[in-house]
Amino acid sequence: MASAQTTRDIFGVVKDVSTSALNITVERFLNSVLPEDRKAFTNGNVLILQDGSWQQATTTNLHETPKQYLVRDPSHETTQRRTLSRGTTVLEEKVVQGKVPGQLALQVLQSPLPWDPQTHAYATSVKVGLQSPGGRNNKLGVPIIINLSGNDAEIEPATLKIAKLGQEGFVSTVVACRRHDADPKVTLHSDWGERSFDVPVGFHTSQIKLSSSETRLFGYGLGTAVLTVKRFAEDGRELCDSNALVVNLTADHGKADSSTLTIPAGLSHAEVKLRSVGLGPARIAVESDSLKDELAGVQFTFPLTYAVAALGGGCLGGLGRYYKEVKAGQRQRPDHKKNKAHQAKKNKSPARYISEGCVVGFLIVVAVTAGAVITHLPTTVVGTELGALVIATAAGFIGAPVLSRLKSGLGPLKLPRRILSKS
């Protein structure tokens, strides 16, 4: 019994000595750290170098007072994303070397990222280092390694080694983004944890371009084309800016629906309709402030095929009307008083029907093309030879009475269903 009691007493003494030694080590460590870092140690946010890696400082691994330690921010803070802003951004993470603190800091030359024509990217210089009070440049016992990764962003170099506190220890890297419409992000990986930053891109409208749906149009107002104005960013991609852009449009030959064109906010382009005037080449230009573009490949040509289609369609319509009247006259008695009108029509020669249909068809096609008469045909068909043929055939089939209707109201032209079905 005495032996067992003696053993318990010895273990108690050893435990008390170990506890006392541990308390002394912890107290010595707490005295060696900055007063503001003692709470961080209690919360498990102090890191010490052990076996070649930074580990959380605890009461069990404090064998000696470290000459250098790290203080990390709470994990819920480091997951928050920030914006990479111009100037100096000081973070909460820090390193302490001999009671001299150095806080992790970023020095961004320009933000949002400006366009760099040499690298053909939006880019800026970023310096990463440890900002110390009083401008001290103490050498670190253990250098800090920062690895950077990017999402839609290029970083060169991607690994930074910080060997000193203060401005002399700041290391430079370049952050670049190739596309203005990307959503670039940069993440810093270190023993402190991770820090993510949104990278704003400073894009602007660098050029406007003018294009035409057609390069060869029928002249004399018969041909139309859709002009499209697009705006582009510095990277050569279409720009959907949050601001509207007003451009002025001029044409030395031809007539546009409007002399000013507005690209709405949130869109990259706008359209306007151009109608031919006369014959020959047309030079069209757009301009907005210092931006301009010119289109010189539009040609107004003589509408020979269009005119042939209109005249031919009118002849076909007149011929069809002739056969209709002949057939109607055959069904009636020639001696009946009510049939005198049919008899008169029957006596008309085919040439007269055809010539009348040719003239009427051609006039109606011109009126439709000029917009004086409305048809149920799509606008993309009206300006083609097929559209001219269909309209002229219908008008020639109706004959001269359609001109009276045109003169009285310039209203919609109802094409016969049979002709519409055939077209």
Secondary structure, DSSP 8 states (H G I E B T S, - for coil): -HHHHHHHHHHHHHHHHHHHHHHHHHHHHHHHS-GGGHHHHHTT-EEEEETTEEEE--TTS-SS--SEEEE---HHHHTSEEE--SEEEEEEEEEEETTEEEEEEEEES-SSB-EETTTTEEEEEEEEEEE-GGG---EEEEEEEEEEEEES-EEES-EEEEEESEEEEEEEEEEEES-TT---EEEEEETTEEEEEE--B-----EEEEEES-SEEETTTT-EEEEEEEEE-TTSSB---SS-EEEEEEESSSEES-SEEEE-TT-SEEEEEEE--SSEEEEEEEEETTEEEEEEEEEEE--HHHHHHHHHHHHHHHHHHHHHHHHHHHTS-TTSGGGHHHHHHHHS-HHHHHHHHHHHHHHHHHHHHHTSSB-SS-HHHHTSHHHHHHHHHHHHHH-THHHHHHHHH--B----HHHHHH-
